[in-house]
Amino acid sequence: MKLMEKPELGQYMTFELSKEKPIHGWFWYKEGYAPEIVEYAMKDCRPAAILDPFCGVGTTLLAAKEKAVESVGVDASPLAVFVSKTKTDDYDKDDLESALAFINKKIGGGGLDWEFELFSPHAAFPKRNYNEILALREAIEQEEGRTRNLLLLALLSILPQASIVMKDGGVLKIDKNKRALPAKEIFRRKVKRMVRELEGRSQGHAPTLFLGDARALDMESDSIDAVITSPPYLNNIDYSKIYGLELSLLHMSAAEAGEVRMRAVRSFIGRRMDVSDMPPEVGEIGSRIPIIGTYFKDMELSMAEMARVLKDGGSAYIVVSNSVIHETHVMVDEILGQMGERIGFRDVEILVGAERIADVRPQKVRTRESMVVLRK
Ligand SMILES: C[S@@+](CC[C@H](N)C(=O)[O-])C[C@H]1O[C@@H](n2cnc3c(N)ncnc32)[C@H](O)[C@@H]1O
């Protein structure tokens, strides 16, 4: 296993630079990366077909589409699959004209029920925003196909700005001092931005997308040239909660949010833990802190699936961050690298992109973000 410094990749390992990029920036996803990560990997191995088994908001798929490369995306969250699909679809002139016509329509309505498992959505928005959001949601349902998806994505994407909710680490908090922006107005602006960014774009290979589990992929063996992905970070967040408002507005019942949670990699505290068959590379910390053991078990299953679907000569590029949990520094990249060697990848490199100082009082710990490259 080789370790190399690649500081030029560091800035692309977070979503920050995606925010202002056309289409990539439509839906803020703190856990995403920038398309340059994907471009780097594509240059490295020139793939004809790419898989992202943790596709999030579709950065890999959109970057592949922009280079006319075929791709497949899988995610355990229906919200992620919806956002990815809408960002990578092909739109024609009629779709865009209908979206613009919608924002000038008079919207009435109400009467929809919006249920969210953590707190009442009423508490999350000023009354006027709450009513506008529900009226828009209802009216969007009358639209068709791709236009409906564009409008719905615009609405989901403005919820953070229109609410008084803060995404604080792994939890949602109501902050009465937060200023919520007017929902209808920012929705309109968002739709205009989206249409502007789609106008004049060439159409291309829309990816194949499905709701699924990276640990058990419904895909043929030896069918993919490259896996380019970033799994959930260890102990980072429970996606079904932190994006719960968006998920529930997409029309999920509380029970379905629970299902998303059960499908997800066990990267957060709060899931039932079973450390009975922990990967040997994890060592003592896996039994001392069970969440670490279960996380790496899930990653072992996911990496075995990557090895199965990759063709001989194919490569996997996995962006991860090392973590500090209960004052224990976990070298996620090295453990994944060692597991990859055992699973049968013939060559493993760790490209270190960025170092960060984690404030785990009373000490400060130096952690890093890196790309683990595995060749089959
Ligand atoms: C770090 S994010 C990926 C972000 C992505 N690179 C991007 O730029 O948008 C990890 C994703 O893994 C998904 N996920 C969690 N457990 C999963 C599982 N078992 N199978 C597939 N996806 C899963 C989460 O829903 C989340 O969208």
The ligand as a MOL file (V3000), in Angstrom:
LIG
                    3D

  0  0  0     0  0            999 V3000
M  V30 BEGIN CTAB
M  V30 COUNTS 27 29 0 0 0
M  V30 BEGIN ATOM
M  V30 1 C -20.9680 11.0240 1.1820 0
M  V30 2 S -22.5270 10.8290 0.4250 0 CHG=1
M  V30 3 C -22.1200 10.7680 -1.3000 0
M  V30 4 C -22.0070 12.1400 -1.9110 0
M  V30 5 C -21.6820 12.1440 -3.3930 0
M  V30 6 N -20.2760 11.8350 -3.6580 0
M  V30 7 C -21.9980 13.5050 -3.9850 0
M  V30 8 O -21.0940 14.2290 -4.4300 0
M  V30 9 O -23.1790 13.8700 -3.9480 0 CHG=-1
M  V30 10 C -22.9240 9.1750 0.8080 0
M  V30 11 C -24.2730 8.6810 0.2960 0
M  V30 12 O -24.3840 7.2990 0.6290 0
M  V30 13 C -25.7670 6.9990 0.7860 0
M  V30 14 N -25.8610 5.6990 1.4520 0
M  V30 15 C -25.7880 5.3970 2.7740 0
M  V30 16 N -25.8650 4.0690 2.9520 0
M  V30 17 C -25.9880 3.4910 1.7240 0
M  V30 18 C -26.0970 2.1640 1.2510 0
M  V30 19 N -26.1060 1.1200 2.0890 0
M  V30 20 N -26.1810 1.9650 -0.0880 0
M  V30 21 C -26.1870 2.9970 -0.9490 0
M  V30 22 N -26.1010 4.2860 -0.5590 0
M  V30 23 C -25.9950 4.5390 0.7540 0
M  V30 24 C -26.3190 8.2010 1.5210 0
M  V30 25 O -27.7160 8.3020 1.3290 0
M  V30 26 C -25.5100 9.3400 0.8830 0
M  V30 27 O -26.2460 9.9330 -0.1610 0
M  V30 END ATOM
M  V30 BEGIN BOND
M  V30 1 1 1 2
M  V30 2 1 2 3
M  V30 3 1 2 10
M  V30 4 1 3 4
M  V30 5 1 4 5
M  V30 6 1 5 6
M  V30 7 1 5 7
M  V30 8 2 7 8
M  V30 9 1 7 9
M  V30 10 1 10 11
M  V30 11 1 11 12
M  V30 12 1 11 26
M  V30 13 1 12 13
M  V30 14 1 13 14
M  V30 15 1 13 24
M  V30 16 1 14 15
M  V30 17 1 14 23
M  V30 18 2 15 16
M  V30 19 1 16 17
M  V30 20 1 17 18
M  V30 21 2 17 23
M  V30 22 1 18 19
M  V30 23 2 18 20
M  V30 24 1 20 21
M  V30 25 2 21 22
M  V30 26 1 22 23
M  V30 27 1 24 25
M  V30 28 1 24 26
M  V30 29 1 26 27
M  V30 END BOND
M  V30 END CTAB
M  END
